[in-house]
């Protein structure tokens, strides 16, 4: 029996180091690829997918433990114990809308499997014309802008306190008659530290293939995320923090807090540093309502400086 346990432990170690090596190799490969391509500085992959995470300033890399982990850190899917379905609707600034749908299912042999669909749409935009000298040439027909994504994820605990997750995403970008396709991958790890109430995580997000779009060679802005969550022992309070190093953009620090009352109502607040669009855009807030840990509805409100404000509604169901 002891010999059997030694073999199992050895296999777990092999899987663990294999995951680490794969992440490193993929990271090196795609970083080299990115050096040869321009980065899409405004990517719909950077839009938060749920109201809880948005209200907490986007600090979810180590705290996520439900189907929304497909976005924040796929390793969090390993903590999904029941089937889950989630939906998000966001009314963004300047008439933009964002919709997200995901499904997660735990399995016996493959850990947790998940799928996601997400769509960013502008609606109709009036085209403006330009004369050869650069002056205003009048108004033309209308067009629309949209980004669509389809993703698949898998996550599993490889040791008692370590879990991994990976995602593969197929992406479509469209502006008027221009269209491009790309593929991106995510990978993440979660580690339960020896401090019982402290969990940390790391994720490598949006490593994409290059694609040709409107006479430019582009790629998605990859992100390396380092995250932590601390759970207080004497009160239902969570503190979270994410540090993000984003390709072609400024590093960010996201901080969030969540307080639960009677395991029924959650109050949340967060901040993003540096401010994305003026001082007020630093802050976000929201609340959530949970019923028997099977149904949850969340709301967030975020100012975006001169661009306006955004509201997000999300929900998930466990069954």
C-alpha positions in Angstrom: 0.0 0.0 0.0 2.8 2.4 0.8 4.4 1.6 -2.5 1.1 2.5 -4.2 0.9 5.8 -2.5 4.5 6.6 -3.5 3.6 6.0 -7.1 0.5 8.3 -6.9 2.6 11.0 -5.3 5.2 10.7 -7.9 2.6 11.0 -10.7 1.1 14.1 -9.1 4.5 15.7 -9.0 5.1 14.9 -12.7 1.7 16.4 -13.6 2.5 19.5 -11.5 5.9 20.1 -13.1 4.5 19.4 -16.5 1.9 22.1 -16.1 4.6 24.6 -14.9 6.9 23.7 -17.9 4.0 24.1 -20.4 3.1 27.5 -19.1 6.7 28.7 -19.3 7.2 27.3 -22.8 3.9 28.8 -24.0 4.9 32.1 -22.4 8.3 32.3 -24.1 6.8 31.3 -27.5 4.1 33.8 -27.5 6.3 36.6 -26.1 8.5 36.1 -29.1 5.5 36.2 -31.3 4.3 39.4 -29.8 7.6 41.0 -30.5 6.9 40.7 -34.2 3.4 42.2 -34.0 1.6 45.2 -32.9 -0.7 45.0 -29.9 -4.4 45.7 -30.0 -4.4 48.4 -27.3 -8.2 48.3 -26.8 -9.3 44.7 -26.6 -12.8 43.4 -25.6 -11.0 40.6 -23.8 -10.2 43.2 -21.1 -13.9 43.8 -20.3 -14.8 42.3 -16.9 -17.4 39.6 -17.3 -19.4 39.7 -14.1 -20.8 42.3 -11.7 -19.1 40.8 -8.6 -15.6 41.2 -10.1 -16.4 44.6 -11.6 -17.6 45.9 -8.2 -14.5 44.6 -6.5 -12.2 46.6 -8.9 -11.4 43.6 -11.0 -9.4 41.8 -8.2 -10.6 38.2 -8.8 -7.5 36.2 -9.8 -7.3 34.3 -6.5 -10.9 34.6 -5.2 -12.9 33.3 -8.1 -14.4 29.9 -7.4 -17.4 29.7 -9.8 -18.1 29.5 -13.5 -16.8 33.1 -14.0 -13.3 31.7 -13.4 -13.2 31.1 -17.1 -12.3 34.8 -17.4 -10.4 35.7 -14.2 -8.3 32.6 -13.7 -9.3 29.2 -15.2 -7.7 27.4 -12.2 -10.6 28.6 -10.1 -12.9 26.2 -12.0 -11.4 23.4 -10.0 -13.5 24.6 -7.0 -16.8 24.2 -9.0 -18.7 21.3 -7.3 -22.1 21.5 -9.1 -23.1 22.3 -12.6 -23.3 26.1 -13.1 -24.6 28.4 -15.8 -24.0 32.1 -15.7 -25.2 35.2 -17.7 -24.0 38.8 -17.8 -25.4 41.9 -19.4 -23.5 45.1 -19.4 -24.6 48.5 -20.6 -21.3 50.3 -21.3 -20.6 53.9 -22.2 -21.3 55.3 -25.6 -24.0 52.8 -26.4 -21.8 49.7 -26.2 -23.3 46.5 -24.9 -21.6 43.4 -23.7 -23.1 39.9 -23.1 -21.5 36.8 -21.6 -22.8 33.3 -21.2 -20.9 30.4 -19.6 -21.5 26.8 -18.5 -19.3 24.7 -16.2 -19.6 21.0 -15.3 -17.4 18.9 -12.9 -16.4 15.5 -14.1 -14.9 12.4 -12.5 -11.8 12.1 -14.6 -11.1 15.4 -16.3 -11.8 17.9 -13.5 -14.1 20.8 -14.4 -15.0 21.5 -18.0 -16.5 24.8 -19.1 -17.6 26.7 -22.2 -18.2 30.4 -22.8 -19.7 32.8 -25.3 -19.2 36.6 -25.2 -20.2 39.4 -27.6 -19.4 43.1 -27.6 -21.6 45.2 -29.9 -21.8 48.9 -30.7 -25.2 49.0 -32.6 -25.4 51.3 -35.6 -22.7 54.0 -36.0 -23.1 56.8 -38.6 -20.1 56.9 -41.0 -18.5 60.3 -41.6 -16.7 61.1 -44.8 -13.4 63.0 -45.3 -12.3 65.1 -48.3 -8.8 64.6 -49.8 -7.6 67.7 -47.9 -8.7 66.2 -44.6 -11.8 68.4 -44.2 -15.3 67.1 -43.3 -16.9 65.5 -46.3 -20.4 64.8 -45.1 -22.3 61.8 -43.7 -22.4 58.4 -45.2 -24.2 55.2 -44.4 -24.1 53.4 -41.0 -22.0 50.5 -39.9 -21.4 48.5 -36.7 -18.6 47.2 -34.6 -18.6 43.8 -33.0 -16.3 41.3 -31.3 -17.3 37.7 -30.6 -15.6 35.0 -28.7 -16.1 31.2 -28.1 -14.0 29.5 -25.4 -13.5 26.1 -23.8 -11.8 25.5 -20.4 -10.5 22.7 -18.3 -9.3 22.8 -14.7 -8.3 20.2 -12.1 -6.6 20.0 -8.7 -3.2 18.2 -9.2 -2.3 18.2 -5.5 -4.3 19.0 -2.3 -3.4 22.6 -2.3 -2.6 23.3 -6.0 -4.9 23.4 -9.0 -4.5 24.5 -12.6 -6.7 25.7 -15.4 -6.4 26.3 -19.2 -8.6 27.9 -21.8 -8.7 28.1 -25.5 -10.6 30.9 -27.2 -11.6 31.5 -30.8 -12.1 35.2 -31.5 -13.8 37.3 -34.2 -13.3 41.0 -34.8 -15.5 43.1 -37.2 -15.7 46.8 -38.1 -18.0 47.5 -41.0 -16.8 45.2 -43.8 -13.5 44.4 -42.2 -13.2 41.1 -40.5 -10.4 39.1 -38.7 -10.1 35.9 -36.7 -7.6 34.9 -34.0 -7.0 32.3 -31.3 -6.0 33.0 -27.7 -5.1 30.8 -24.7 -5.2 31.3 -20.9 -3.4 29.4 -18.2 -3.6 29.7 -14.4 -2.6 28.2 -11.1 -4.1 28.5 -7.6 -2.1 27.7 -4.4 -3.6 27.4 -1.0 -0.8 28.6 1.3 0.2 27.3 4.7 -1.7 30.3 6.1 -5.1 28.8 6.1 -7.0 31.9 5.1 -4.5 33.1 2.4 -4.8 31.9 -1.2 -2.6 33.1 -4.1 -2.8 32.7 -7.8 -1.1 33.4 -11.1 -2.5 33.6 -14.6 -1.2 34.1 -18.1 -4.1 35.5 -20.2 -4.8 36.3 -23.8 -1.7 34.9 -25.5 -3.0 35.1 -29.0 -2.0 34.4 -32.6 -1.3 37.3 -34.9 -4.0 38.5 -37.2 -4.3 41.0 -40.1 -6.9 43.7 -39.5 -7.3 46.9 -41.5 -3.8 46.8 -42.9 -2.2 46.1 -39.5 -0.6 43.0 -38.0 -2.1 42.8 -34.5 -2.3 40.5 -31.5 -4.4 40.6 -28.3 -2.7 42.4 -25.3 -1.4 39.5 -23.1 -1.6 39.8 -19.4 0.4 38.3 -16.5 -1.7 38.3 -13.3 -0.5 37.9 -9.7 -3.4 37.6 -7.2 -4.2 37.0 -3.6 -7.2 36.7 -1.3 -7.3 36.9 2.5 -10.4 35.7 4.4 -10.9 37.0 7.9 -11.6 34.4 10.5 -13.8 36.6 12.8 -16.1 38.2 10.2 -17.5 37.4 6.7 -15.0 39.8 5.0 -12.8 39.1 2.0 -9.9 41.3 0.8 -8.5 40.7 -2.6 -5.7 42.1 -4.8 -4.5 41.6 -8.4 -1.4 43.0 -10.0 -1.5 42.9 -13.8 1.3 43.4 -16.2 -0.3 44.0 -19.6 1.4 44.1 -23.0 1.6 47.6 -24.4 -0.2 49.1 -21.5 0.5 50.4 -18.0 0.8 48.0 -15.1 -2.3 48.0 -12.9 -3.1 47.2 -9.2 -6.7 46.2 -8.5 -8.0 46.0 -4.9 -11.4 44.8 -3.7 -13.4 44.0 -0.7 -16.6 42.0 -0.1 -18.7 41.7 3.1 -21.5 39.2 3.5 -24.5 39.8 5.8 -26.2 36.6 6.9 -24.8 34.8 3.9 -27.6 36.5 1.9 -26.5 40.0 0.9 -23.0 41.0 -0.2 -21.7 44.6 -0.2 -18.7 45.2 -2.5 -16.2 48.0 -3.3 -13.0 48.2 -5.3 -10.4 50.4 -6.9 -8.1 50.4 -9.8 -4.7 52.0 -9.8 -3.7 54.0 -11.7 -7.2 55.5 -12.6 -8.1 54.4 -16.2 -10.0 57.6 -17.0 -9.7 60.2 -14.3 -9.9 60.1 -10.5 -13.5 58.9 -10.3 -12.8 55.9 -12.5 -10.6 54.5 -9.7 -13.6 53.4 -7.8 -16.4 50.8 -8.3 -19.1 49.4 -6.1 -22.0 47.0 -6.1 -24.0 44.4 -4.2 -25.1 40.8 -4.6 -28.0 38.6 -3.4 -27.5 34.9 -2.8 -30.2 32.3 -2.1 -29.1 29.0 -0.6 -25.9 29.1 -2.5 -27.7 28.0 -5.6 -28.9 31.3 -7.1 -27.0 34.6 -7.1 -27.7 38.0 -8.7 -25.1 40.7 -8.7 -25.0 44.4 -9.7 -22.1 46.8 -10.1 -21.7 50.5 -11.0 -18.5 52.0 -12.4 -17.7 55.6 -13.5 -15.5 56.1 -16.5 -14.7 59.8 -16.3 -15.7 61.8 -19.5 -16.9 58.5 -21.2 -19.8 58.2 -18.8 -20.8 55.3 -16.5 -21.4 51.6 -16.9 -23.7 49.2 -15.1 -23.4 45.5 -15.0 -26.0 42.8 -14.1 -24.9 39.2 -13.8 -26.3 36.0 -12.3 -25.4 32.3 -12.0 -27.4 29.2 -11.1 -26.1 26.0 -9.6 -27.9 22.7 -10.1 
